[in-house]
């Protein structure tokens, strides 16, 4: 009798568990049910239409958005610091940046929040990142390289500092989240497909970095590090101690310190996103909506652009590795 009672209880428990979600949805107000249905259909549309290549192309549209502006001081900081092999240096910086960007996106979805809300909840970290950037900048300005790392003509030692700089910058960088990345995050929350979402966010962040990689291709191709003033030494004293640095290190150090101060004083780069330049921010949203509407065409375009970009990137990195980096 006890066994029959136990199995009856188990059967009832399983039935209740399987039908609880249906019962819960049935009791929800019609407005909420319609909202859930709309989100599910939108998530399904993103799952079907947004590929790695379309996300990459969407990331490139960030070029016309104000939020990309803080990237350039960070890029020029590593450019002046390294002076050569900029494509590889930019790659290390990108690794650090994209790791945090992807992590924040996945964390936002896991917590059921927007990226902006997650960054807002963690904004106490941003001033800490700013302080570290100021320290980095001070060390570079004094010709000491990244803390704990010696300046070298090769990237064998500096790569850790470059990755750390990218990660620190991503902590304080406020992204312009358009329709496609919003759709990707909605897709995660609906289908719990974190692996696919991470891949799409990686391609999106790679698209953001395309203009910086193009600049680095140009820089390395024409060996701009040979410009004479880049090698001039600056000698100065602080409290009786003599320091030797160069103009590139001084500029790089000041740029890193400037970014650090922005993070400390403004708690990130959000203030830049409010800037309006000839309606470019609206174009950022309009273009991404157009990508979704004509996803087949723009997936093909994204594929072609990505293959060309990847070819150039591999070509320049292989050339630098052959030089003995």
Beta strands, then each sheet from edge to edge (+ up, - down):
strand 1: 233-238
strand 2: 241-246
sheet 1: 1+ 2-
end
